[in-house]
Amino acid sequence: MKYGRCHWHALLCCALLLAASQGCIGQEILSWTQVKARFESANPALQAGKSGVEEMRANETTAFLRPNPQFTLAADGTQIASHDGIWQPTKGTFVVPTISYLHEREHKRELRLQSAQEGTRIAASQYDDLKRNLEFDLHEAFVTTLEAKAVLSLAKADLDYYDKIIDVSKSRYQAGDISHVDLDRIELLRVQYEAEIQSAIVNLRTSKIQLLQLLDDRTPVDEFDVEGSFDSAADLQPLDHYRQIALDSRPDLQAAMQAAQQAVTNHKLAIANGSTDPTISGWYTWNSSNNNPNALQTVGGSVSIPLRIFDHNQGEKERTLIDVRRSQEITEATRAQIFSDVDSAYTQVQSSLALIAPYKTQYKNQATRVRDTVTYAYEHGGASLMDFLNAQSDYRVVQLAYLQLIGSYLTAADQLNLAVGREVLQ
């Protein structure tokens, strides 16, 4: 019987190990490069923006179309009553087929095409700006997930460390070194570590859900994970360097400048639309009752010119001229906003780096050294329970603050990338 129970226990352990290994194999772990590539191919908002660019490009074909010629067929002179008792209804009929064509002057077609092409370029820049903002949200969710993973790992490590202290405290209690009340206090404090782990698990799952939403991915949360560097870098360039990159790279500024150029083109088109377009017509006439036997078939032509005495498209000319000034002002406002964005993000990165530096060089090591020293003293009766609990609490505060500062730095770096218009900090 004893051998049978051991055999079943061994089989159960093997089954659990196999299930755990299959779960690890089934989990999908993506790097930032893979997350970004999947986002670009799957995000529905990004795909809708790309379709909008193609829609604007289709308008270029419509804008460059020529006016359609007009065909008119007229018949007149048909007899509707008899004369002298003889009814010949088609005897005097003459037929006139006519073709006319509107000739557009002042390069109207070319200006319409130019305006449509500039509209396509504006749509492309707006798509790039949409992508810039969505990628910021994506990277922020990615960083939040990495931070949640780091906090969860810290919470688990703290719990493992504390469990060892509980075992030591039990040994000291059995040896009579500490009271039962002290042992109870130590065991009761374990619930804080358990609560921190559960909170970290919830934060991690929430971050993954947000990331999966941006990827338009229906993968279960437990089967999805990301990996990447969760650290800070100190390769910060001077502020003017990032300002110039932003002026060259920001798609919203490019869109504003392109809109200003399109406004100029639209004003030229409004002036051209105020000009007169003649209609050229030509026709052929067959008259069955013409007295001249040599003039039964004739051709003719005409030019029709509208007399635009009152309408010279004055309102549209004025409107487009106002739009030119408005577009230029929007461009200047966008440029000023870019400087503000870059300066603010740059200050945040500088502040984060300044806060992280002493943690890296001093505070983290000090907190670890104090905790280990006080723990050793407590294990051997050289430190009180309060000394140990305070040292453990200080260690947790410092380590958690460091992880949060790293997360703040990566968010600030992502904010600077957003302000600049492309990735300048990783």
Stockholm file with secondary structure:
# STOCKHOLM 1.0

chainA/1-426         MKYGRCHWHALLCCALLLAASQGCIGQEILSWTQVKARFESANPALQAGKSGVEEMRANETTAFLRPNPQFTLAADGTQIASHDGIWQPTKGTFVVPTISYLHEREHKRELRLQSAQEGTRIAASQYDDLKRNLEFDLHEAFVTTLEAKAVLSLAKADLDYYDKIIDVSKSRYQAGDISHVDLDRIELLRVQYEAEIQSAIVNLRTSKIQLLQLLDDRTPVDEFDVEGSFDSAADLQPLDHYRQIALDSRPDLQAAMQAAQQAVTNHKLAIANGSTDPTISGWYTWNSSNNNPNALQTVGGSVSIPLRIFDHNQGEKERTLIDVRRSQEITEATRAQIFSDVDSAYTQVQSSLALIAPYKTQYKNQATRVRDTVTYAYEHGGASLMDFLNAQSDYRVVQLAYLQLIGSYLTAADQLNLAVGREVLQ
#=GR chainA/1-426 SS CHHHHHHHHHHHHHHHHHHHHHHHHHCEEECHHHHHHHHHHHCHHHHHHHHHHHHHHHHHHHHTCCCCCEEEEEEECCCCSCBTTBCCTTTTCEEEEEEEEECCCTTHHHHHHHHHHHHHHHHHHHHHHHHHHHHHHHHHHHHHHHHHHHHHHHHHHHHHHHHHHHHHHHHHHHTTSSCHHHHHHHHHTHHHHHHHHHHHHHHHHHHHHHHHHHHTCCCCGGGEEECCCCCCCCCCCCHHHHHHHHHHHCHHHHHHHHHHHHHHHHHHHHHHHTSCCCEEEEEEEEETTCSSTTCSEEEEEEEECCCCSSCSCHHHHHHHHHHHHHHHHHHHHHHHHHHHHHHHHHHHHHHHHHHHHHIIIIIHHHHHHHHHHHHHHHHTTSSCHHHHHHHHHHHHHHHHHHHHHHHHHHHHHHHHHHHHTSCCCC
#=GC SS_cons         CHHHHHHHHHHHHHHHHHHHHHHHHHCEEECHHHHHHHHHHHCHHHHHHHHHHHHHHHHHHHHTCCCCCEEEEEEECCCCSCBTTBCCTTTTCEEEEEEEEECCCTTHHHHHHHHHHHHHHHHHHHHHHHHHHHHHHHHHHHHHHHHHHHHHHHHHHHHHHHHHHHHHHHHHHHTTSSCHHHHHHHHHTHHHHHHHHHHHHHHHHHHHHHHHHHHTCCCCGGGEEECCCCCCCCCCCCHHHHHHHHHHHCHHHHHHHHHHHHHHHHHHHHHHHTSCCCEEEEEEEEETTCSSTTCSEEEEEEEECCCCSSCSCHHHHHHHHHHHHHHHHHHHHHHHHHHHHHHHHHHHHHHHHHHHHHIIIIIHHHHHHHHHHHHHHHHTTSSCHHHHHHHHHHHHHHHHHHHHHHHHHHHHHHHHHHHHTSCCCC
//
